[in-house]
Amino acid sequence: MRKLVVSEFVSLDGVMEAPGGEDDYPHGAWTVPYWDNEVLGAFKTAELEAADVLLLGRVQYEGFAGAWPQRSGDPFSDKMNSMAKYVVSSTLEDPAWANTTVLEGDPLEAVAALKAEDGDDILVAGSSTLAKALLRAGLVDELRLAVYPLTLGEGKRLFDDVGRADLDLVESSVTETGVNLLVYRQADGPPAGAGHPFIDD
């Protein structure tokens, strides 16, 4: 059975929109000044190397398909271009990016069927609508967050309308530029505790 991994760049206030400046968002490219190739680059490379399927929403597919096919000659680009890609979309009909398939039928059922197959990880990188739908459906096995040391105040947020999820922190590190790299997995339930420390009851 495959593991489904959602990986996102987020601000301290949970915004995930246009981290590389892909649309008209007024704070676009907010991740760029904080890039750290040694730690953050290694974090992103490791998650890609662990996957053999890339799962995308239509908007993210269009952004990736417009950029990655023009790149080659390095392990990251070559892996992105050669790996199997599945797109959740009701409008995309003839994807041009190599090894791309549009999932048919109910998207959550199709993703669950992909997870049931043997293979390496299924990676979702970005794709805000898809990521939130997968979180709501309980299909995400691992959540990888690069949390940037800034607030944006507006924009698409990762956890809007997702509901509660209890997670275990299984890995953490920090880059020299202050980006926290956090890996969470689904927990069995809320931790046992003795009440909120700041509530006098």
Short mmCIF file of the C-alpha atoms (twelve columns), coordinates in Angstrom:
data_MODEL
# 
_entry.id   MODEL 
# 
loop_
_atom_site.group_PDB 
_atom_site.id 
_atom_site.type_symbol 
_atom_site.label_atom_id 
_atom_site.label_alt_id 
_atom_site.label_comp_id 
_atom_site.label_asym_id 
_atom_site.label_seq_id 
_atom_site.Cartn_x 
_atom_site.Cartn_y 
_atom_site.Cartn_z 
_atom_site.pdbx_PDB_model_num 
ATOM 1   C CA . MET A 1   0.000   0.000  0.000   1 
ATOM 2   C CA . ARG A 2   1.268   3.445  -0.898  1 
ATOM 3   C CA . LYS A 3   1.681   6.329  1.545   1 
ATOM 4   C CA . LEU A 4   0.058   9.632  0.562   1 
ATOM 5   C CA . VAL A 5   2.229   12.638 1.430   1 
ATOM 6   C CA . VAL A 6   1.060   16.261 1.290   1 
ATOM 7   C CA . SER A 7   3.913   18.779 1.230   1 
ATOM 8   C CA . GLU A 8   3.301   22.504 1.530   1 
ATOM 9   C CA . PHE A 9   5.035   25.842 1.981   1 
ATOM 10  C CA . VAL A 10  3.057   27.827 4.587   1 
ATOM 11  C CA . SER A 11  3.396   31.117 6.430   1 
ATOM 12  C CA . LEU A 12  3.050   31.351 10.197  1 
ATOM 13  C CA . ASP A 13  -0.621  32.265 9.729   1 
ATOM 14  C CA . GLY A 14  -1.232  29.252 7.496   1 
ATOM 15  C CA . VAL A 15  -1.238  30.944 4.075   1 
ATOM 16  C CA . MET A 16  -0.055  28.731 1.222   1 
ATOM 17  C CA . GLU A 17  -0.925  30.874 -1.795  1 
ATOM 18  C CA . ALA A 18  1.628   31.726 -4.518  1 
ATOM 19  C CA . PRO A 19  4.813   30.814 -2.617  1 
ATOM 20  C CA . GLY A 20  6.805   31.196 -5.815  1 
ATOM 21  C CA . GLY A 21  4.790   34.102 -7.230  1 
ATOM 22  C CA . GLU A 22  2.647   32.079 -9.632  1 
ATOM 23  C CA . ASP A 23  -0.468  34.319 -9.778  1 
ATOM 24  C CA . ASP A 24  -1.733  37.825 -8.993  1 
ATOM 25  C CA . TYR A 25  -1.491  37.378 -5.225  1 
ATOM 26  C CA . PRO A 26  -0.032  40.649 -3.842  1 
ATOM 27  C CA . HIS A 27  2.568   38.929 -1.652  1 
ATOM 28  C CA . GLY A 28  3.696   36.418 -4.279  1 
ATOM 29  C CA . ALA A 29  7.144   34.798 -4.138  1 
ATOM 30  C CA . TRP A 30  7.224   35.142 -0.354  1 
ATOM 31  C CA . THR A 31  9.378   32.005 -0.006  1 
ATOM 32  C CA . VAL A 32  12.177  33.168 -2.290  1 
ATOM 33  C CA . PRO A 33  14.304  35.212 0.168   1 
ATOM 34  C CA . TYR A 34  14.360  32.303 2.613   1 
ATOM 35  C CA . TRP A 35  15.579  29.551 0.264   1 
ATOM 36  C CA . ASP A 36  18.265  27.335 1.762   1 
ATOM 37  C CA . ASN A 37  19.637  24.732 -0.612  1 
ATOM 38  C CA . GLU A 38  21.529  22.682 1.946   1 
ATOM 39  C CA . VAL A 39  18.627  22.016 4.334   1 
ATOM 40  C CA . LEU A 40  15.407  23.049 2.597   1 
ATOM 41  C CA . GLY A 41  16.607  21.800 -0.785  1 
ATOM 42  C CA . ALA A 42  17.551  18.463 0.760   1 
ATOM 43  C CA . PHE A 43  14.115  18.266 2.454   1 
ATOM 44  C CA . LYS A 44  12.320  18.721 -0.869  1 
ATOM 45  C CA . THR A 45  14.655  16.361 -2.713  1 
ATOM 46  C CA . ALA A 46  14.178  13.604 -0.133  1 
ATOM 47  C CA . GLU A 47  10.379  13.686 -0.433  1 
ATOM 48  C CA . LEU A 48  10.574  13.571 -4.216  1 
ATOM 49  C CA . GLU A 49  13.020  10.669 -4.188  1 
ATOM 50  C CA . ALA A 50  10.692  8.717  -1.874  1 
ATOM 51  C CA . ALA A 51  7.762   9.070  -4.319  1 
ATOM 52  C CA . ASP A 52  6.984   7.479  -7.656  1 
ATOM 53  C CA . VAL A 53  3.631   9.209  -8.208  1 
ATOM 54  C CA . LEU A 54  2.874   12.935 -8.314  1 
ATOM 55  C CA . LEU A 55  -0.782  13.813 -7.613  1 
ATOM 56  C CA . LEU A 56  -1.963  17.229 -8.779  1 
ATOM 57  C CA . GLY A 57  -4.982  19.459 -9.024  1 
ATOM 58  C CA . ARG A 58  -5.584  21.104 -12.394 1 
ATOM 59  C CA . VAL A 59  -4.184  24.538 -11.480 1 
ATOM 60  C CA . GLN A 60  -0.997  23.073 -10.042 1 
ATOM 61  C CA . TYR A 61  -0.691  20.749 -13.033 1 
ATOM 62  C CA . GLU A 62  -0.840  23.687 -15.432 1 
ATOM 63  C CA . GLY A 63  1.850   25.539 -13.480 1 
ATOM 64  C CA . PHE A 64  4.149   22.529 -13.294 1 
ATOM 65  C CA . ALA A 65  3.539   21.470 -16.896 1 
ATOM 66  C CA . GLY A 66  4.448   24.957 -18.040 1 
ATOM 67  C CA . ALA A 67  7.784   24.870 -16.217 1 
ATOM 68  C CA . TRP A 68  9.290   21.410 -15.664 1 
ATOM 69  C CA . PRO A 69  9.355   20.023 -19.242 1 
ATOM 70  C CA . GLN A 70  11.777  22.831 -20.157 1 
ATOM 71  C CA . ARG A 71  14.199  21.691 -17.467 1 
ATOM 72  C CA . SER A 72  16.453  18.645 -17.619 1 
ATOM 73  C CA . GLY A 73  19.913  17.392 -16.824 1 
ATOM 74  C CA . ASP A 74  19.663  17.411 -13.022 1 
ATOM 75  C CA . PRO A 75  18.217  14.613 -10.851 1 
ATOM 76  C CA . PHE A 76  15.303  16.690 -9.505  1 
ATOM 77  C CA . SER A 77  14.057  17.868 -12.908 1 
ATOM 78  C CA . ASP A 78  14.569  14.483 -14.518 1 
ATOM 79  C CA . LYS A 79  12.574  12.789 -11.750 1 
ATOM 80  C CA . MET A 80  9.721   15.320 -12.024 1 
ATOM 81  C CA . ASN A 81  9.493   14.794 -15.768 1 
ATOM 82  C CA . SER A 82  9.771   11.006 -15.791 1 
ATOM 83  C CA . MET A 83  7.589   9.976  -12.839 1 
ATOM 84  C CA . ALA A 84  3.914   9.036  -13.134 1 
ATOM 85  C CA . LYS A 85  1.575   11.988 -12.708 1 
ATOM 86  C CA . TYR A 86  -2.154  11.879 -11.946 1 
ATOM 87  C CA . VAL A 87  -4.408  14.925 -12.168 1 
ATOM 88  C CA . VAL A 88  -7.708  15.422 -10.374 1 
ATOM 89  C CA . SER A 89  -9.760  17.503 -12.825 1 
ATOM 90  C CA . SER A 90  -13.149 17.519 -14.517 1 
ATOM 91  C CA . THR A 91  -11.971 19.827 -17.325 1 
ATOM 92  C CA . LEU A 92  -8.470  18.666 -18.337 1 
ATOM 93  C CA . GLU A 93  -8.795  16.273 -21.267 1 
ATOM 94  C CA . ASP A 94  -5.475  15.914 -23.077 1 
ATOM 95  C CA . PRO A 95  -2.508  16.471 -20.746 1 
ATOM 96  C CA . ALA A 96  0.711   17.083 -22.653 1 
ATOM 97  C CA . TRP A 97  3.242   16.535 -19.850 1 
ATOM 98  C CA . ALA A 98  4.861   13.100 -20.159 1 
ATOM 99  C CA . ASN A 99  3.378   10.240 -18.116 1 
ATOM 100 C CA . THR A 100 0.291   12.221 -17.060 1 
ATOM 101 C CA . THR A 101 -3.141  10.638 -16.551 1 
ATOM 102 C CA . VAL A 102 -6.387  12.364 -15.605 1 
ATOM 103 C CA . LEU A 103 -8.158  10.399 -12.877 1 
ATOM 104 C CA . GLU A 104 -11.649 9.266  -13.815 1 
ATOM 105 C CA . GLY A 105 -14.735 8.905  -11.642 1 
ATOM 106 C CA . ASP A 106 -15.027 10.010 -8.040  1 
ATOM 107 C CA . PRO A 107 -11.660 11.648 -7.232  1 
ATOM 108 C CA . LEU A 108 -11.456 10.484 -3.622  1 
ATOM 109 C CA . GLU A 109 -12.268 6.914  -4.611  1 
ATOM 110 C CA . ALA A 110 -9.665  7.116  -7.381  1 
ATOM 111 C CA . VAL A 111 -7.022  8.351  -4.931  1 
ATOM 112 C CA . ALA A 112 -7.929  5.611  -2.456  1 
ATOM 113 C CA . ALA A 113 -7.466  3.068  -5.249  1 
ATOM 114 C CA . LEU A 114 -4.033  4.527  -6.037  1 
ATOM 115 C CA . LYS A 115 -3.092  4.241  -2.378  1 
ATOM 116 C CA . ALA A 116 -4.128  0.576  -2.355  1 
ATOM 117 C CA . GLU A 117 -1.559  -0.251 -5.021  1 
ATOM 118 C CA . ASP A 118 1.978   -1.365 -4.292  1 
ATOM 119 C CA . GLY A 119 4.659   1.242  -4.815  1 
ATOM 120 C CA . ASP A 120 6.444   4.227  -3.347  1 
ATOM 121 C CA . ASP A 121 4.867   7.393  -1.961  1 
ATOM 122 C CA . ILE A 122 2.177   9.474  -3.666  1 
ATOM 123 C CA . LEU A 123 3.284   13.113 -3.391  1 
ATOM 124 C CA . VAL A 124 0.976   16.136 -3.404  1 
ATOM 125 C CA . ALA A 125 3.025   19.342 -3.596  1 
ATOM 126 C CA . GLY A 126 0.837   22.435 -3.473  1 
ATOM 127 C CA . SER A 127 -2.638  21.980 -5.041  1 
ATOM 128 C CA . SER A 128 -4.565  23.756 -2.274  1 
ATOM 129 C CA . THR A 129 -8.087  22.554 -3.132  1 
ATOM 130 C CA . LEU A 130 -6.949  18.976 -3.611  1 
ATOM 131 C CA . ALA A 131 -4.796  18.971 -0.471  1 
ATOM 132 C CA . LYS A 132 -7.682  20.207 1.676   1 
ATOM 133 C CA . ALA A 133 -10.087 17.659 0.191   1 
ATOM 134 C CA . LEU A 134 -7.624  14.856 0.946   1 
ATOM 135 C CA . LEU A 135 -7.139  16.121 4.502   1 
ATOM 136 C CA . ARG A 136 -10.901 16.299 5.062   1 
ATOM 137 C CA . ALA A 137 -11.296 12.757 3.736   1 
ATOM 138 C CA . GLY A 138 -8.595  11.370 6.033   1 
ATOM 139 C CA . LEU A 139 -6.518  10.105 3.098   1 
ATOM 140 C CA . VAL A 140 -3.292  11.894 4.066   1 
ATOM 141 C CA . ASP A 141 -0.724  9.704  5.804   1 
ATOM 142 C CA . GLU A 142 2.052   12.273 6.152   1 
ATOM 143 C CA . LEU A 143 2.022   16.066 6.210   1 
ATOM 144 C CA . ARG A 144 5.302   17.826 5.426   1 
ATOM 145 C CA . LEU A 145 5.330   21.548 6.170   1 
ATOM 146 C CA . ALA A 146 7.952   24.175 5.469   1 
ATOM 147 C CA . VAL A 147 6.775   26.914 7.844   1 
ATOM 148 C CA . TYR A 148 8.193   30.325 6.955   1 
ATOM 149 C CA . PRO A 149 8.933   32.990 9.588   1 
ATOM 150 C CA . LEU A 150 6.473   35.579 8.339   1 
ATOM 151 C CA . THR A 151 2.768   36.349 8.358   1 
ATOM 152 C CA . LEU A 152 0.847   37.330 5.235   1 
ATOM 153 C CA . GLY A 153 -2.586  38.193 6.596   1 
ATOM 154 C CA . GLU A 154 -4.516  37.194 3.486   1 
ATOM 155 C CA . GLY A 155 -4.696  34.448 0.890   1 
ATOM 156 C CA . LYS A 156 -5.567  30.785 0.626   1 
ATOM 157 C CA . ARG A 157 -4.959  28.925 3.860   1 
ATOM 158 C CA . LEU A 158 -4.114  25.264 4.078   1 
ATOM 159 C CA . PHE A 159 -6.370  24.338 6.981   1 
ATOM 160 C CA . ASP A 160 -9.523  26.326 6.194   1 
ATOM 161 C CA . ASP A 161 -12.574 24.052 6.491   1 
ATOM 162 C CA . VAL A 162 -10.425 20.977 7.083   1 
ATOM 163 C CA . GLY A 163 -11.630 20.136 10.579  1 
ATOM 164 C CA . ARG A 164 -9.723  18.534 13.412  1 
ATOM 165 C CA . ALA A 165 -6.833  16.149 12.878  1 
ATOM 166 C CA . ASP A 166 -4.579  14.827 15.644  1 
ATOM 167 C CA . LEU A 167 -1.029  14.470 14.385  1 
ATOM 168 C CA . ASP A 168 2.283   13.185 15.670  1 
ATOM 169 C CA . LEU A 169 5.397   15.256 14.999  1 
ATOM 170 C CA . VAL A 170 7.968   12.736 13.751  1 
ATOM 171 C CA . GLU A 171 10.684  14.997 12.348  1 
ATOM 172 C CA . SER A 172 11.756  18.611 12.690  1 
ATOM 173 C CA . SER A 173 14.639  20.810 11.638  1 
ATOM 174 C CA . VAL A 174 15.252  24.471 10.932  1 
ATOM 175 C CA . THR A 175 17.146  26.193 8.160   1 
ATOM 176 C CA . GLU A 176 19.638  29.003 8.660   1 
ATOM 177 C CA . THR A 177 16.995  31.377 7.295   1 
ATOM 178 C CA . GLY A 178 14.504  30.370 9.994   1 
ATOM 179 C CA . VAL A 179 12.205  28.041 8.035   1 
ATOM 180 C CA . ASN A 180 10.872  25.232 10.228  1 
ATOM 181 C CA . LEU A 181 10.683  21.879 8.432   1 
ATOM 182 C CA . LEU A 182 8.072   19.710 10.121  1 
ATOM 183 C CA . VAL A 183 6.871   16.191 9.332   1 
ATOM 184 C CA . TYR A 184 3.613   14.978 10.879  1 
ATOM 185 C CA . ARG A 185 1.803   11.648 10.672  1 
ATOM 186 C CA . GLN A 186 -1.716  10.695 11.673  1 
ATOM 187 C CA . ALA A 187 -2.043  10.069 15.399  1 
ATOM 188 C CA . ASP A 188 -4.288  7.474  17.007  1 
ATOM 189 C CA . GLY A 189 -6.137  10.132 18.944  1 
ATOM 190 C CA . PRO A 190 -5.756  13.250 21.091  1 
ATOM 191 C CA . PRO A 191 -3.046  13.128 23.758  1 
ATOM 192 C CA . ALA A 192 -4.057  12.348 27.307  1 
ATOM 193 C CA . GLY A 193 -3.741  15.495 29.368  1 
ATOM 194 C CA . ALA A 194 -4.688  17.151 32.600  1 
ATOM 195 C CA . GLY A 195 -6.615  20.073 31.162  1 
ATOM 196 C CA . HIS A 196 -5.541  23.380 29.726  1 
ATOM 197 C CA . PRO A 197 -2.715  24.931 31.781  1 
ATOM 198 C CA . PHE A 198 -4.087  28.464 31.398  1 
ATOM 199 C CA . ILE A 199 -7.677  27.757 32.431  1 
ATOM 200 C CA . ASP A 200 -8.496  28.025 36.131  1 
ATOM 201 C CA . ASP A 201 -11.269 25.513 36.736  1 
# 
